[in-house]
Amino acid sequence: MEDTRQQPNGLQATTDGLWVIDQIDPNVIYLLSYNDGHELARIPTRALHSSGITIDPSGNIWVASTFTYELICFDRQTGKELVAYPTPPYDKSGGAHGTEWRDGKLWFSVPSAGGSS
């Protein structure tokens, strides 16, 4: 039987492994092994529906939720939600779609209303 779990919707490589937001179960963030892809850790979350995941310099996990219109930060070790910042719903497809840690800041991308992605 084929395992339909872990079809990536968002990816971030780290020294620990590959952090993945699952397309099938968007309420879980997984840490997968580079060696064989087995699950090293999981963080249960509320519905993210995100294609963006990034790790900040402190090792915390940031995601952009297109479902709740938020940028959400999770503790990498405990999985606890640390903070959530609202983002406006820029178009009918939801809020922020991607995240990137750059220049000491968290950047996020959003589609513009009426624009093409």
DSSP file (Angstrom, degrees, kcal/mol; ACC not computed):
  #  RESIDUE AA STRUCTURE BP1 BP2  ACC     N-H-->O    O-->H-N    N-H-->O    O-->H-N    TCO  KAPPA ALPHA  PHI   PSI    X-CA   Y-CA   Z-CA
    1    1 A M              0   0    0      0, 0.0     2,-0.3     0, 0.0     0, 0.0   0.000 360.0 360.0 360.0 133.4    0.0    0.0    0.0
    2    2 A E        -     0   0    0      1,-0.1     2,-0.7     2,-0.0     0, 0.0  -0.565 360.0-129.6 -79.1 135.7    1.4    3.4   -1.0
    3    3 A D        -     0   0    0     -2,-0.3    -1,-0.1     1,-0.1     0, 0.0  -0.769  20.2-172.6 -85.0 115.7    1.9    6.0    1.8
    4    4 A T        +     0   0    0     -2,-0.7     3,-0.3     3,-0.0    20,-0.2   0.453  52.8 104.2 -89.6  -1.1    0.2    9.2    0.7
    5    5 A R        +     0   0    0      1,-0.2    -2,-0.1    19,-0.1     0, 0.0  -0.339  66.9  36.4 -74.6 160.4    1.6   11.1    3.7
    6    6 A Q        +     0   0    0      1,-0.2    -1,-0.2    19,-0.1    16,-0.1   0.901  62.0 155.5  63.6  46.3    4.5   13.6    3.3
    7    7 A Q        -     0   0    0     -3,-0.3    16,-3.0    13,-0.0    17,-0.2  -0.904  50.3-119.4 -96.4 104.0    3.8   15.0   -0.1
    8    8 A P  E     +A   22   0A   0      0, 0.0    14,-0.2     0, 0.0     3,-0.1  -0.105  46.5 164.3 -61.0 134.7    5.6   18.3    0.4
    9    9 A N  E    S+     0   0A   0     12,-3.1     2,-0.3     1,-0.4    13,-0.2   0.517  81.1  16.7-112.7 -20.6    3.8   21.6    0.2
   10   10 A G  E    S-A   21   0A   0     11,-1.0    11,-2.4    42,-0.1    -1,-0.4  -0.971  71.6-169.3-151.1 140.0    6.7   23.5    1.9
   11   11 A L  E     +A   20   0A   0     40,-0.4    42,-0.4    -2,-0.3     2,-0.3  -0.968  11.0 176.2-133.9 145.8   10.3   22.5    2.4
   12   12 A Q  E     -A   19   0A   0      7,-1.9     7,-2.9    -2,-0.3     2,-0.3  -0.886  20.2-144.8-148.9 120.3   13.3   23.8    4.4
   13   13 A A  E     +A   18   0A   0     -2,-0.3     2,-0.3     5,-0.2     5,-0.2  -0.647  26.8 165.2 -83.9 138.1   16.7   22.1    4.6
   14   14 A T        -     0   0    0      3,-2.4     3,-0.4    -2,-0.3    -2,-0.0  -0.844  53.6 -98.2-137.6 175.4   18.6   22.3    7.8
   15   15 A T  S    S+     0   0    0     -2,-0.3     3,-0.1     1,-0.2    -2,-0.0   0.759 123.2  55.6 -67.9 -22.8   21.6   20.4    9.3
   16   16 A D  S    S-     0   0    0      1,-0.3     2,-0.3    17,-0.1    -1,-0.2   0.755 123.7 -83.0 -78.6 -26.1   19.1   18.3   11.3
   17   17 A G        -     0   0    0     -3,-0.4    -3,-2.4    16,-0.1     2,-0.6  -0.981  64.0 -39.3 151.6-160.7   17.2   17.1    8.2
   18   18 A L  E     -AB  13  32A   0     14,-2.6    14,-2.8    -2,-0.3     2,-0.4  -0.903  45.8-148.3-107.9 117.3   14.4   18.3    5.9
   19   19 A W  E     -AB  12  31A   0     -7,-2.9    -7,-1.9    -2,-0.6     2,-0.4  -0.711  23.8-173.8 -83.6 133.1   11.5   20.2    7.4
   20   20 A V  E     -AB  11  30A   0     10,-2.8    10,-2.9    -2,-0.4     2,-0.6  -0.987  27.0-149.7-134.4 135.0    8.3   19.5    5.4
   21   21 A I  E     -AB  10  29A   0    -11,-2.4   -12,-3.1    -2,-0.4   -11,-1.0  -0.938  35.7-127.4 -97.0 124.3    4.7   20.8    5.5
   22   22 A D  E     -A    8   0A   0      6,-1.3     6,-0.2    -2,-0.6    27,-0.2  -0.557  11.6-154.1 -79.8 130.3    2.6   17.9    4.3
   23   23 A Q  S    S+     0   0    0    -16,-3.0    -1,-0.1    -2,-0.3   -18,-0.1   0.843  97.7  45.3 -67.5 -36.2    0.1   18.6    1.4
   24   24 A I  S    S+     0   0    0      1,-0.3    -1,-0.2   -17,-0.2   -19,-0.1   0.892 126.7  27.2 -77.8 -41.4   -2.1   15.8    2.5
   25   25 A D    >   +     0   0    0      3,-0.1     3,-1.3   -18,-0.1    -3,-0.5  -0.785  67.3 177.6-122.5  86.1   -2.1   16.6    6.3
   26   26 A P  T 3  S+     0   0    0      0, 0.0    22,-1.4     0, 0.0    23,-0.4   0.401  71.2  75.7 -74.0   6.4   -1.5   20.4    6.6
   27   27 A N  T 3  S+     0   0    0     20,-0.2    18,-3.7    21,-0.1     2,-0.4   0.257  90.3  64.5 -97.1  11.4   -1.8   20.2   10.4
   28   28 A V  E <   - C   0  44A   0     -3,-1.3    -6,-1.3    16,-0.3     2,-0.5  -0.997  60.5-158.2-137.6 138.4    1.6   18.6   10.8
   29   29 A I  E     -BC  21  43A   0     14,-2.2    14,-2.9    -2,-0.4     2,-0.3  -0.974  23.2-158.9-110.1 130.0    5.2   19.8   10.1
   30   30 A Y  E     -BC  20  42A   0    -10,-2.9   -10,-2.8    -2,-0.5     2,-0.5  -0.805  17.2-149.1-110.5 148.7    7.7   16.9    9.8
   31   31 A L  E     -BC  19  41A   0     10,-2.6     9,-3.6    -2,-0.3    10,-1.3  -0.986  26.9-165.8-110.0 119.1   11.4   16.6   10.1
   32   32 A L  E     -BC  18  39A   0    -14,-2.8   -14,-2.6    -2,-0.5     7,-0.2  -0.814  20.7-111.4-110.9 146.7   12.7   13.9    7.7
   33   33 A S     >  -     0   0    0      5,-2.6     4,-1.4    -2,-0.3   -16,-0.1  -0.485  11.6-144.7 -72.7 139.2   16.1   12.2    7.6
   34   34 A Y  T  4 S+     0   0    0    -18,-0.2    -1,-0.1    -2,-0.2   -17,-0.1   0.813  96.7  59.8 -69.2 -30.4   18.3   12.9    4.6
   35   35 A N  T  4 S-     0   0    0      1,-0.1    -1,-0.2     3,-0.1   -18,-0.0   0.942 133.3 -11.4 -66.8 -50.2   19.6    9.3    4.7
   36   36 A D  T  4 S-     0   0    0      2,-0.1    -2,-0.2     0, 0.0    -1,-0.1   0.354  88.0-110.4-138.0   5.5   16.3    7.5    4.2
   37   37 A G     <  +     0   0    0     -4,-1.4    -3,-0.1     1,-0.2     3,-0.1   0.518  63.5 150.5  78.9   3.6   13.5    9.9    4.5
   38   38 A H        -     0   0    0     -6,-0.1    -5,-2.6     1,-0.1     2,-0.4  -0.353  55.8 -93.9 -73.1 156.9   12.2    8.5    7.8
   39   39 A E  E     +C   32   0A   0     -7,-0.2    -7,-0.2     1,-0.2    -1,-0.1  -0.521  41.1 173.4 -74.1 124.0   10.4   10.8   10.2
   40   40 A L  E     -     0   0A   0     -9,-3.6     2,-0.3     1,-0.4    -8,-0.2   0.743  68.7  -9.4 -97.1 -32.3   12.7   12.2   12.9
   41   41 A A  E     -C   31   0A   0    -10,-1.3   -10,-2.6     2,-0.0    -1,-0.4  -0.979  56.9-155.1-159.2 161.9   10.2   14.6   14.5
   42   42 A R  E     -C   30   0A   0     -2,-0.3   -12,-0.2   -12,-0.2   -14,-0.0  -0.995   4.5-156.6-145.5 144.5    6.8   16.0   14.0
   43   43 A I  E     -C   29   0A   0    -14,-2.9   -14,-2.2    -2,-0.3     2,-0.2  -0.958  16.4-145.2-120.8 110.1    5.1   19.2   15.1
   44   44 A P  E     +C   28   0A   0      0, 0.0     2,-0.3     0, 0.0   -16,-0.3  -0.561  31.1 168.6 -72.1 138.5    1.3   19.1   15.3
   45   45 A T        -     0   0    0    -18,-3.7     2,-0.1    -2,-0.2     3,-0.1  -0.811  38.9 -91.0-137.0 175.8   -0.2   22.5   14.4
   46   46 A R  S    S-     0   0    0     -2,-0.3     2,-0.1     1,-0.2    -1,-0.0  -0.416  77.2 -55.8 -80.5 172.5   -3.5   24.1   13.5
   47   47 A A        +     0   0    0      1,-0.2   -20,-0.2    -2,-0.1    21,-0.2  -0.295  62.5 168.6 -58.6 118.9   -4.4   24.2    9.8
   48   48 A L        -     0   0    0    -22,-1.4    19,-1.3    -2,-0.1    18,-0.8   0.860  14.1-172.7 -97.9 -47.1   -1.6   25.9    8.0
   49   49 A H        +     0   0    0    -23,-0.4    17,-1.2     1,-0.2     2,-0.3   0.955  38.4 153.5  44.2  59.6   -2.2   25.3    4.3
   50   50 A S        -     0   0    0     15,-0.2    -1,-0.2   -24,-0.1    15,-0.1  -0.868  49.1-169.6-121.7 148.2    1.2   26.9    3.6
   51   51 A S  S    S+     0   0    0     46,-0.7     2,-0.5    13,-0.4   -40,-0.4   0.306  73.7  79.2-110.5   4.7    3.8   26.6    0.9
   52   52 A G  E     +D   64   0B   0     12,-0.5    12,-1.2    46,-0.2     2,-0.3  -0.950  46.0 157.0-121.1 131.3    6.3   28.5    2.9
   53   53 A I  E     +D   63   0B   0     -2,-0.5     2,-0.3   -42,-0.4    10,-0.2  -0.982   8.7 167.6-146.8 136.1    8.5   27.3    5.8
   54   54 A T  E     -D   62   0B   0      8,-2.4     8,-3.3    -2,-0.3     2,-0.5  -0.980  28.8-129.8-147.1 157.7   11.8   28.8    7.0
   55   55 A I  E     -D   61   0B   0     -2,-0.3     6,-0.2     6,-0.2    46,-0.1  -0.937  23.3-143.5-111.0 127.8   14.1   28.4   10.0
   56   56 A D    >   -     0   0    0      4,-2.5     3,-2.4    -2,-0.5    45,-0.0  -0.341  35.8 -93.4 -84.1 172.0   15.3   31.6   11.8
   57   57 A P  T 3  S+     0   0    0      0, 0.0    -1,-0.1     0, 0.0    -2,-0.0   0.727 126.7  56.9 -60.0 -21.6   18.8   32.0   13.3
   58   58 A S  T 3  S-     0   0    0      2,-0.1    -3,-0.0     1,-0.0    -2,-0.0   0.530 120.6-108.8 -83.8  -6.1   17.5   30.8   16.7
   59   59 A G  S <  S+     0   0    0     -3,-2.4     2,-0.1     1,-0.3    17,-0.1   0.470  71.4 142.1  92.2   3.1   16.3   27.6   15.1
   60   60 A N        -     0   0    0     15,-0.1    -4,-2.5    16,-0.1     2,-0.5  -0.462  50.7-121.3 -77.5 153.2   12.6   28.4   15.3
   61   61 A I  E     -DE  55  74B   0     13,-2.8    13,-3.1    -6,-0.2     2,-0.4  -0.836  24.9-166.7-100.8 124.7   10.3   27.4   12.5
   62   62 A W  E     +DE  54  73B   0     -8,-3.3    -8,-2.4    -2,-0.5     2,-0.3  -0.917   7.8 179.3-110.5 136.0    8.3   30.1   10.7
   63   63 A V  E     -DE  53  72B   0      9,-2.4     9,-2.7    -2,-0.4     2,-0.6  -0.961  25.1-135.6-131.9 152.9    5.4   29.3    8.3
   64   64 A A  E     -DE  52  71B   0    -12,-1.2     2,-0.6    -2,-0.3   -12,-0.5  -0.943  22.7-150.2-106.7 115.3    3.1   31.5    6.3
   65   65 A S  E  >> - E   0  70B   0      5,-3.2     5,-1.0    -2,-0.6     4,-0.8  -0.770  18.1-175.5 -92.2 118.5   -0.5   30.3    6.7
   66   66 A T  T  45S+     0   0    0    -17,-1.2    29,-0.4   -18,-0.8   -17,-0.2   0.597  87.2  55.4 -80.3 -11.2   -2.8   30.9    3.7
   67   67 A F  T  45S+     0   0    0    -19,-1.3    -1,-0.1    27,-0.1   -18,-0.1   0.875 120.7  23.2 -88.1 -43.3   -5.6   29.5    5.7
   68   68 A T  T  45S-     0   0    0    -20,-0.3    19,-0.2   -21,-0.2    -2,-0.2   0.397 100.8-122.2-106.1   1.4   -5.5   31.7    8.8
   69   69 A Y  T  <5 +     0   0    0     -4,-0.8    18,-3.2     1,-0.2     2,-0.3   0.947  69.4 121.9  57.3  53.1   -3.7   34.7    7.2
   70   70 A E  E   < -EF  65  86B   0     -5,-1.0    -5,-3.2    16,-0.3     2,-0.5  -0.964  65.5-132.8-141.2 155.8   -0.8   34.6    9.7
   71   71 A L  E     -EF  64  85B   0     14,-2.7    14,-2.9    -2,-0.3     2,-0.4  -0.976  39.3-166.0-101.0 123.4    2.9   34.2   10.0
   72   72 A I  E     -EF  63  84B   0     -9,-2.7    -9,-2.4    -2,-0.5     2,-0.5  -0.926  12.5-154.4-121.6 137.1    3.4   31.6   12.7
   73   73 A C  E     -EF  62  83B   0     10,-2.8     9,-3.1    -2,-0.4    10,-1.1  -0.931  10.6-170.2-113.2 131.2    6.5   30.7   14.7
   74   74 A F  E     -EF  61  81B   0    -13,-3.1   -13,-2.8    -2,-0.5     2,-0.4  -0.936  29.1-114.5-118.6 141.6    7.0   27.3   16.3
   75   75 A D     >  -     0   0    0      5,-2.8     4,-2.3    -2,-0.4   -15,-0.1  -0.619  23.2-144.2 -70.5 126.8    9.7   26.2   18.7
   76   76 A R  T  4 S+     0   0    0     -2,-0.4    -1,-0.1     1,-0.2   -16,-0.1   0.823  94.7  42.3 -64.9 -33.6   11.8   23.6   16.9
   77   77 A Q  T  4 S+     0   0    0      1,-0.1    -1,-0.2     3,-0.1    -2,-0.0   0.910 129.1  22.5 -81.4 -44.7   12.4   21.5   20.0
   78   78 A T  T  4 S-     0   0    0      2,-0.1    -2,-0.2   -35,-0.0     3,-0.1   0.687  89.8-131.8 -99.2 -20.5    9.0   21.5   21.7
   79   79 A G     <  +     0   0    0     -4,-2.3    -3,-0.1     1,-0.3     2,-0.1   0.438  53.8 151.3  81.0  -1.2    6.7   22.3   18.7
   80   80 A K        -     0   0    0     -6,-0.1    -5,-2.8     1,-0.1     2,-0.5  -0.387  53.5-115.7 -66.8 138.5    5.0   25.0   20.8
   81   81 A E  E     -F   74   0B   0     -7,-0.2    -7,-0.3     1,-0.2     3,-0.1  -0.654  34.0-177.6 -73.8 121.5    3.5   27.9   18.9
   82   82 A L  E     -     0   0B   0     -9,-3.1     2,-0.3    -2,-0.5    -1,-0.2   0.867  58.0 -15.3 -91.1 -41.7    5.5   30.9   20.0
   83   83 A V  E     -F   73   0B   0    -10,-1.1   -10,-2.8     2,-0.0     2,-0.4  -0.987  49.2-156.4-160.7 154.0    3.8   33.8   18.2
   84   84 A A  E     -F   72   0B   0     -2,-0.3   -12,-0.2   -12,-0.2   -14,-0.0  -0.975   8.6-164.1-140.3 126.7    1.5   34.5   15.3
   85   85 A Y  E     -F   71   0B   0    -14,-2.9   -14,-2.7    -2,-0.4     2,-0.1  -0.931  23.3-122.3-110.2 130.0    1.3   37.7   13.4
   86   86 A P  E     -F   70   0B   0      0, 0.0   -16,-0.3     0, 0.0   -17,-0.1  -0.399  23.9-167.6 -69.9 145.9   -1.7   38.5   11.2
   87   87 A T        -     0   0    0    -18,-3.2     8,-0.1   -19,-0.2   -23,-0.0  -0.974  28.6-106.2-126.2 146.1   -1.2   39.2    7.5
   88   88 A P        -     0   0    0      0, 0.0     2,-1.1     0, 0.0     3,-0.1  -0.388  31.6-110.2 -69.9 148.9   -3.9   40.7    5.3
   89   89 A P        -     0   0    0      0, 0.0     6,-0.2     0, 0.0   -23,-0.0  -0.691  35.8-172.1 -76.2 102.1   -5.7   38.4    2.8
   90   90 A Y        -     0   0    0     -2,-1.1    23,-0.5     4,-0.6     2,-0.3   0.774  62.6  -8.4 -73.9 -26.5   -4.3   39.9   -0.4
   91   91 A D  B >  S-G   94   0C   0      3,-1.0     3,-1.7    21,-0.1    22,-0.1  -0.889  89.1 -76.2-153.8-174.3   -6.5   38.0   -2.7
   92   92 A K  T 3  S+     0   0    0      1,-0.3     3,-0.1    -2,-0.3    -2,-0.0   0.636 118.8  68.7 -68.1 -12.9   -9.0   35.1   -2.8
   93   93 A S  T 3  S-     0   0    0      1,-0.3    -1,-0.3    18,-0.1     2,-0.2   0.424 110.2-109.6 -88.4   4.2   -6.2   32.5   -2.4
   94   94 A G  B <   -G   91   0C   0     -3,-1.7    -3,-1.0   -26,-0.0    -4,-0.6  -0.658  43.3 -45.1 111.6-163.2   -5.5   33.6    1.1
   95   95 A G  S    S-     0   0    0    -29,-0.4   -29,-0.2   -30,-0.3   -31,-0.1   0.375  95.3  -6.0 -87.8-141.2   -2.7   35.4    2.9
   96   96 A A        -     0   0    0    -31,-0.3    -1,-0.2     1,-0.1    14,-0.2  -0.223  52.7-169.9 -58.9 141.4    1.1   35.0    2.8
   97   97 A H        +     0   0    0     12,-3.4   -46,-0.7     1,-0.2     2,-0.3   0.645  61.2  19.7-108.8 -20.3    2.3   32.1    0.7
   98   98 A G  E     -H  109   0D   0     11,-1.0    11,-1.6   -47,-0.1     2,-0.3  -0.987  57.3-152.8-151.1 156.8    6.0   31.8    1.4
   99   99 A T  E     +H  108   0D   0     -2,-0.3   -46,-0.4     9,-0.2     2,-0.3  -0.953  10.4 177.4-132.1 153.1    8.7   32.8    3.9
  100  100 A E  E     -H  107   0D   0      7,-2.2     7,-3.1    -2,-0.3     2,-0.7  -0.955  25.3-137.5-153.1 134.7   12.4   33.4    3.8
  101  101 A W  E     +H  106   0D   0     -2,-0.3     2,-0.3     5,-0.2     5,-0.2  -0.854  44.1 152.5 -92.9 115.8   14.9   34.5    6.4
  102  102 A R  E >   +H  105   0D   0      3,-2.7     3,-1.9    -2,-0.7    -2,-0.1  -0.998  56.6   1.8-148.7 138.3   17.1   37.1    4.8
  103  103 A D  T 3  S-     0   0    0     -2,-0.3     3,-0.1     1,-0.3    -1,-0.1   0.815 127.2 -58.7  56.6  33.7   19.1   40.1    6.0
  104  104 A G  T 3  S+     0   0    0      1,-0.2     2,-0.3    -3,-0.0    -1,-0.3   0.639 119.9  97.5  73.6  13.8   18.2   39.4    9.6
  105  105 A K  E <  S-H  102   0D   0     -3,-1.9    -3,-2.7    -5,-0.0     2,-0.6  -0.932  76.2-116.7-133.3 156.0   14.5   39.7    8.8
  106  106 A L  E     -H  101   0D   0     -2,-0.3     2,-0.3    -5,-0.2    -5,-0.2  -0.846  34.0-168.3 -91.9 119.2   11.5   37.4    8.0
  107  107 A W  E     -H  100   0D   0     -7,-3.1    -7,-2.2    -2,-0.6     2,-0.3  -0.814   3.7-172.3-104.4 146.5   10.3   38.1    4.4
  108  108 A F  E     -H   99   0D   0     -2,-0.3     2,-0.3    -9,-0.2    -9,-0.2  -0.988  13.0-139.4-138.2 152.2    7.0   36.7    3.1
  109  109 A S  E     -H   98   0D   0    -11,-1.6   -12,-3.4    -2,-0.3   -11,-1.0  -0.832  16.8-176.4-111.1 147.8    5.4   36.7   -0.3
  110  110 A V        -     0   0    0     -2,-0.3     2,-0.2   -14,-0.2   -14,-0.1  -0.994  28.2-117.1-138.9 145.4    1.8   37.3   -1.3
  111  111 A P        -     0   0    0      0, 0.0     2,-0.3     0, 0.0     6,-0.1  -0.576  35.1-123.6 -75.7 146.7    0.0   37.2   -4.5
  112  112 A S    >   -     0   0    0     -2,-0.2     3,-2.1     4,-0.2   -21,-0.1  -0.683  32.7 -92.7 -92.1 148.5   -1.5   40.5   -5.5
  113  113 A A  T 3  S+     0   0    0    -23,-0.5     3,-0.1    -2,-0.3   -22,-0.1  -0.351 111.2   4.5 -59.0 127.7   -5.2   40.8   -6.2
  114  114 A G  T 3  S+     0   0    0      1,-0.3    -1,-0.3    -2,-0.1     2,-0.1   0.389 108.7 115.7  78.8  -4.9   -5.9   40.3   -9.9
  115  115 A G    <   -     0   0    0     -3,-2.1     2,-0.4     1,-0.0    -1,-0.3  -0.426  66.0-115.2 -91.9 169.5   -2.2   39.5  -10.6
  116  116 A S              0   0    0     -2,-0.1    -4,-0.2    -3,-0.1    -1,-0.0  -0.823 360.0 360.0-104.1 146.8   -0.7   36.3  -11.8
  117  117 A S              0   0    0     -2,-0.4    -1,-0.1    -6,-0.1    -2,-0.0   0.439 360.0 360.0 -92.9 360.0    1.6   34.2   -9.7
